Amino acid sequence: MARTDNDTWDLASSVGATATMVATARAVASRGPDALIDDPYAEALVRAVGVEYFVKLLDGEVTLEADNAAALQAMTDVMAVRTRFFDDFFLASGTTQAVILASGLDARAYRLPWPTGTVVYEIDQPQVIEFKTRTLAELGASPAAELRTVAIDLRGDWPGALRDRGFDPQVPTAWIAEGLLIYLPPDAQDRLFDNITALSAPGSRLATEFHPDAGMRMGASSQRMAEELRRQGLDLDMADLCYDGERNLVVDYLRERGWDVQARSRPEVFAHYGRPFPTGEEVEALRQSLAVTATKS
């Protein structure tokens, strides 16, 4: 189902299901002796959401055609490298105030070795925040930093809600917008970075990723996987969830607003972690995407 301005979702539908899909990839990517990441909470969160297809993937009970199996492995590899990139960004940020935008099933507040005194803010829809907080508490998990959740849709006044939870715009902040921009209209992408800029003290850092022509590229490569998901009982077409339209290049947009920006292609990030960039139509659309880091000057 295509996006609308006021659409809603949970973790089993629409954009919310992509958070569960990413958590599934993190759970699978955490297995094995050569795992690039370690997310001990991802699997339990996916099982708690209860989407049958994702649970079967965890249990190895899904039989895919060779091409779809290869595509699934490639996307798992992409998510592993992406997760490690954002993990390392936080660990090297040198700040004690962090914000995770559209946090979904991200468990970084619980699993990363945060410096003493760090405050982590998670922003997402109220039902997503409530579900994850309750599920992790039932597992006996405790945050590894002071966690302050901000239960609000990013289409609302999230800067005001963030300040109401104690966010200090005078303190340098580490921000991440992971797997988010393609689900925003182009003008909303600009507003997001305008708000981050207004809230960021000098020395603040930001990490995100930018996919040129995201909707068009995703639409060209996702049809086969969407058909496979429907055969497995899951109605999820990534092309329907992305917004088309010309976007401002994040690198230029941030530089014009006083950020020092660095960007690497996704294959370059793979090479940094000693992993070959996967092949296949489904990931070819991601070859041109950029991993972006920036520091507020």
Number of C-alpha atoms within 10 A of each C-alpha: 12 12 16 9 8 6 9 13 13 17 22 20 17 21 24 18 21 20 23 27 21 23 25 25 26 28 23 23 23 19 14 8 6 8 11 18 20 18 20 15 21 22 20 17 22 25 16 14 18 15 18 15 16 25 19 15 14 17 10 9 11 13 11 13 9 9 13 16 13 16 20 17 15 18 18 20 22 21 21 23 24 20 23 16 20 22 16 11 18 24 14 10 20 15 20 18 22 24 25 21 20 25 25 24 25 23 20 22 23 20 18 17 12 20 13 10 11 16 21 26 23 23 25 21 20 14 14 21 20 13 18 20 17 12 16 18 12 9 11 8 14 14 18 18 22 17 16 18 21 25 19 21 14 16 13 9 11 19 18 10 16 22 13 11 12 11 21 15 17 11 16 22 29 26 26 23 19 20 19 17 21 22 19 19 18 16 12 14 17 19 13 18 17 14 13 18 18 11 20 22 18 17 18 26 26 28 22 20 25 25 21 19 17 23 20 15 19 24 17 13 18 19 15 14 18 17 15 17 15 13 10 16 12 18 17 21 23 22 22 18 21 23 21 20 13 13 18 15 12 22 19 11 16 21 16 10 14 14 22 15 19 14 19 14 17 20 19 17 20 19 13 12 12 10 14 13 19 19 12 14 13 23 20 15 20 20 15 17 19 22 22 17 21 22 23 20 14
